[in-house]
Amino acid sequence: MLRLYLKALSTGVLTEPVRYIDKDRFLEAVGQELKTAIERKFSRSLAIRHIDAGSCNGCELEIHALNNVYYDIERFGIHFVASPRHADVLLVTGPVSRHMQAALLRAYDATPAPKWVIASGDCAACGGEFGVSYASCGAVKNVLPVDATIAGCPPSPLQLMQGLLNILKIL
C-alpha cells in the first residue's frame, strides 16, 4: 500500500488544465442578443408556456433555473406564462405519454396563432430511451408539428437560451 501511495505522490498531476470561460460575460452576451432578437421579432416580450408531457423532470429543473437570480431570463424579455392562451411558444419536455396526449393537444389548440412548438431535451426531440410503446407516443413530433428542437439530456439553462436565440434567428 505504501508503494502505491508513493507512486501516486511522485507521479503528480496528469490532467489537462481547466479552460476558464467567463460564464457571466458569455451569459450576458447571449442574453442581450436574445433580447435584441425578441424585440425585433415581437416588438415586446416572448411568452412561453412550458408543458411537461411525461419527462423525468431533469429538463424541468434546468428550465426552472432560468428564472433564478443567476440567469434571470425575464430581464431579457422572456416570460413563462400559466396559460397557453397567453403564450407565443409551447416548450414541451419529455416523451409524450398517452395520458398527456389529449392535454397537449388541448394546450396546442388553445394557443393563439402564430405559435411555435419547441421540443426541449432528447426525449422530446426523438423519444429518448422511452420511444413509442403502449404508454408513450414517443417524440413530440408524433403528436404535434414541431418547429424546432433543443438537444441535450437535459439541456443546461445556457443551452436553452442559445437554443431560443437560434430559433429566433431561423423563424
DRENKEKOL-843213 format. One record per residue (C-alpha): x, y negated, z negated. Coordinates in steps of 0.25 Angstrom, whole numbers. Each point is the difference from the previous one (the first is absolute). Layout:
<recs>
+-------+-------+-------+
!    c1 !    c2 !    c3 !
+-------+-------+-------+
!     X !     Y !     Z !
...
+-------+-------+-------+
</recs>
This chain:
<recs>
+-------+-------+-------+
!    c1 !    c2 !    c3 !
+-------+-------+-------+
!     0 !     0 !     0 !
!    11 !    -9 !    -3 !
!     6 !     2 !    13 !
!   -12 !    -4 !     7 !
!    -1 !   -13 !    -8 !
!    14 !    -4 !     3 !
!    -2 !     3 !    15 !
!   -13 !    -9 !     0 !
!     8 !   -11 !    -7 !
!    12 !     1 !     9 !
!    -9 !     0 !    13 !
!    -6 !   -13 !    -2 !
!   -12 !    -6 !     8 !
!    -3 !     6 !    13 !
!   -12 !    -7 !     4 !
!    -2 !   -12 !     9 !
!    -1 !   -14 !    -6 !
!   -15 !    -4 !     0 !
!    -4 !   -10 !    10 !
!    -5 !   -13 !    -6 !
!   -13 !    -5 !     6 !
!    -5 !   -13 !    -5 !
!   -15 !     5 !    -1 !
!    -5 !   -13 !    -6 !
!     5 !    -8 !    12 !
!    -5 !    11 !    10 !
!   -13 !     1 !    -6 !
!    -2 !   -15 !     0 !
!     4 !     0 !    15 !
!   -10 !    11 !     4 !
!   -11 !    -6 !    -8 !
!     2 !   -14 !     6 !
!     0 !     7 !    14 !
!   -13 !     7 !    -4 !
!    -6 !   -13 !    -5 !
!     3 !    -7 !    13 !
!    -6 !    12 !     9 !
!   -12 !     0 !    -9 !
!    -2 !   -15 !     2 !
!     2 !     1 !    15 !
!   -10 !    12 !     2 !
!   -10 !    -3 !   -10 !
!     1 !   -15 !    -4 !
!    -2 !     5 !   -14 !
!     3 !    11 !    -9 !
!    -1 !    15 !     4 !
!   -10 !     8 !    -8 !
!     3 !    15 !    -2 !
!    -9 !    11 !    -6 !
!     7 !    12 !    -5 !
!    -6 !    13 !     1 !
!     5 !    13 !    -6 !
!    -5 !    11 !     8 !
!     5 !    11 !    -8 !
!    15 !    -2 !    -3 !
!     9 !     4 !   -11 !
!     1 !   -15 !    -5 !
!    14 !    -2 !     4 !
!    -3 !   -10 !    11 !
!   -10 !    -7 !   -10 !
!    11 !    -2 !   -10 !
!     8 !    -7 !    11 !
!   -12 !    -8 !     4 !
!    -3 !    -5 !   -14 !
!    15 !    -4 !    -1 !
!    -3 !   -10 !    11 !
!    -8 !    -8 !   -10 !
!    10 !     0 !   -11 !
!     8 !   -12 !    -4 !
!    12 !     4 !     8 !
!    -6 !     2 !    13 !
!   -13 !    -9 !    -2 !
!    -5 !     2 !    14 !
!   -11 !   -10 !    -2 !
!    10 !   -12 !     1 !
!     2 !     5 !    15 !
!   -15 !    -1 !     3 !
!    -4 !    15 !    -2 !
!   -12 !     3 !    -9 !
!    -6 !    13 !    -4 !
!   -15 !     0 !     0 !
!   -10 !     8 !    -7 !
!   -10 !     1 !    12 !
!     2 !     5 !    14 !
!   -10 !   -11 !     4 !
!    11 !   -11 !    -3 !
!    12 !     8 !     6 !
!     8 !    -2 !    13 !
!     8 !    12 !    -2 !
!    -3 !    14 !    -6 !
!    12 !     6 !    -6 !
!    -2 !    15 !    -1 !
!     9 !     9 !    -8 !
!     0 !    15 !    -1 !
!    -6 !    11 !     9 !
!   -15 !    -2 !     1 !
!    -7 !    11 !    -9 !
!   -13 !     5 !     5 !
!    -7 !    -7 !   -12 !
!     6 !   -13 !     3 !
!    -3 !     0 !    15 !
!   -14 !    -6 !    -1 !
!     4 !   -11 !    -9 !
!    12 !    -3 !     9 !
!   -10 !    -1 !    12 !
!    -9 !    -9 !    -8 !
!    11 !    -9 !    -4 !
!     5 !    -1 !    15 !
!   -15 !    -3 !     4 !
!    -1 !   -11 !   -11 !
!    13 !    -7 !     4 !
!    -3 !   -12 !    10 !
!     6 !     0 !    13 !
!    11 !    -2 !     4 !
!     6 !    10 !    -9 !
!    13 !     8 !    -1 !
!     2 !    13 !    -6 !
!    14 !     3 !    -6 !
!     4 !    14 !    -4 !
!    10 !    -2 !   -11 !
!     9 !    12 !    -4 !
!     4 !    13 !     7 !
!   -13 !     7 !    -5 !
!    -9 !   -11 !     6 !
!     8 !     0 !    13 !
!     1 !    15 !     3 !
!    -7 !     7 !   -11 !
!    13 !     3 !    -7 !
!     1 !    14 !    -7 !
!   -15 !     1 !    -1 !
!    -3 !     0 !    15 !
!   -14 !     4 !     4 !
!    -7 !    10 !    -9 !
!   -14 !     3 !    -6 !
!     2 !   -11 !   -10 !
!     8 !   -10 !     9 !
!    -2 !    -7 !    13 !
!    15 !    -3 !     1 !
!     5 !   -13 !     6 !
!    -9 !   -13 !    -1 !
!     0 !     0 !    16 !
!    -8 !    13 !    -1 !
!   -11 !    -8 !    -6 !
!     2 !   -15 !     4 !
!     7 !    -7 !    11 !
!    14 !    -4 !    -6 !
!     6 !   -13 !     5 !
!    14 !     2 !    -7 !
!     7 !     9 !   -10 !
!    10 !    -3 !   -11 !
!     9 !    12 !    -2 !
!     6 !     5 !   -13 !
!    -3 !     9 !   -11 !
!    -3 !    -9 !    -7 !
!     4 !   -13 !     7 !
!     6 !   -10 !    -9 !
!    -6 !   -13 !    -2 !
!    10 !    -7 !     9 !
!    -2 !    11 !    10 !
!   -15 !    -4 !    -1 !
!     3 !   -14 !     2 !
!     9 !     2 !    12 !
!   -11 !    10 !     6 !
!   -10 !   -11 !    -1 !
!     9 !   -10 !     6 !
!     3 !     9 !    12 !
!   -15 !     3 !     2 !
!    -3 !   -15 !     0 !
!    11 !    -2 !    11 !
!    -6 !    11 !     8 !
!   -15 !    -2 !    -1 !
+-------+-------+-------+
</recs>
